[in-house]
Amino acid sequence: MNLYEKAKEIVSIYKSNPKVDTCFIGGSVSRNWQDAYSDIEIFVLWKHGPNDQERKKPIAELDGEIIDFFPYEDGEWSETYISQGVKLEISNFLTETINMVINDVLVSFDTNPVKQCLLAAIHDGISSSEDNVMETLKNKVKKYPTELRIAMVEENMHLGTKWNNREALLHRKDWLMLYQTMTEVQANLMGILFGLNRQYIHHPSFKWQRQTLESMDTIPTDMVDRLDSLFLQKPEVAVNQLEAIIRDVYELIQKTLPQMDVTKVMEKSLFLRPINQQI
């Protein structure tokens, strides 16, 4: 089944409701990253809050089987259902709410990943032609402010004290904590790279990491392959490899944003907890 064609059909069904301001395809389908495990993500922006009947009408038209149907929470109504063997994830918002989130990110430089995901969905989203509401939203998120870029780097460049204990974790063979720490460090590095590349975070857990890195211009050399192989190495090799990646990312910060001095932060991030010589 062609997910893109099915997604376009779904968008047209939702748009037939006069209370809908715009509706667009998001997620992997909008970025042409979809695979055999992909679902279809649809964002529906409403002039006024939808009632349950309005939310269920498209599901009935698509002969859908509801999996989840959530009430209004944190600015969103959401539902998940299966139609013709494909899972659909529907996110409903007021257009007013989306404009407030855009303001938070682009004016107040909010680094909140959930808010950035909404801007990423708009930036990469696909709607029908001659959609003035969608065009206006896309124009709003088109420019990624330098202040947000700096805020993203500042938010993510401190790697935390657990990483300073990496040699101890290796020595103790504390694999669960070691790999959890390495994963957290990778997430920080991804946050930095999103900022440096003026890209909005499109998933709070950095799904589609390889495809994301391949879409970036400002990354360390061989970053995709180095991160791909990180957890396939022996733990000692993986830690050394991650240390090298950290150095490269900090050097990239200094080169890309010369107004930021990251020397002390890099020293602190690469600091190793000393061995107690008394034992």
Stockholm file with secondary structure:
# STOCKHOLM 1.0

chainA/1-279         MNLYEKAKEIVSIYKSNPKVDTCFIGGSVSRNWQDAYSDIEIFVLWKHGPNDQERKKPIAELDGEIIDFFPYEDGEWSETYISQGVKLEISNFLTETINMVINDVLVSFDTNPVKQCLLAAIHDGISSSEDNVMETLKNKVKKYPTELRIAMVEENMHLGTKWNNREALLHRKDWLMLYQTMTEVQANLMGILFGLNRQYIHHPSFKWQRQTLESMDTIPTDMVDRLDSLFLQKPEVAVNQLEAIIRDVYELIQKTLPQMDVTKVMEKSLFLRPINQQI
#=GR chainA/1-279 SS CCHHHHHHHHHHHHHTSTTEEEEEEEHHHHHTCCCTTCCEEEEEEESSCCCHHHHHHHHHHTTCEEEEEEEEETTEEEEEEEETTEEEEEEEEEHHHHHHHHHHHHTSCCCCHHHHHHHHHHHHCBCCSSCHHHHHHHHHHSSCCHHHHHHHHHHHSCCCHHHHTHHHHHHHTCHHHHHHHHHHHHHHHHHHHHHHTTCCCSCTTCCSHHHHHHTCSSCCTTHHHHHHTGGGSCHHHHHHHHHHHHHHHHHHHHHHCTTSCCHHHHHHHTCCCCCCTTC
#=GC SS_cons         CCHHHHHHHHHHHHHTSTTEEEEEEEHHHHHTCCCTTCCEEEEEEESSCCCHHHHHHHHHHTTCEEEEEEEEETTEEEEEEEETTEEEEEEEEEHHHHHHHHHHHHTSCCCCHHHHHHHHHHHHCBCCSSCHHHHHHHHHHSSCCHHHHHHHHHHHSCCCHHHHTHHHHHHHTCHHHHHHHHHHHHHHHHHHHHHHTTCCCSCTTCCSHHHHHHTCSSCCTTHHHHHHTGGGSCHHHHHHHHHHHHHHHHHHHHHHCTTSCCHHHHHHHTCCCCCCTTC
//
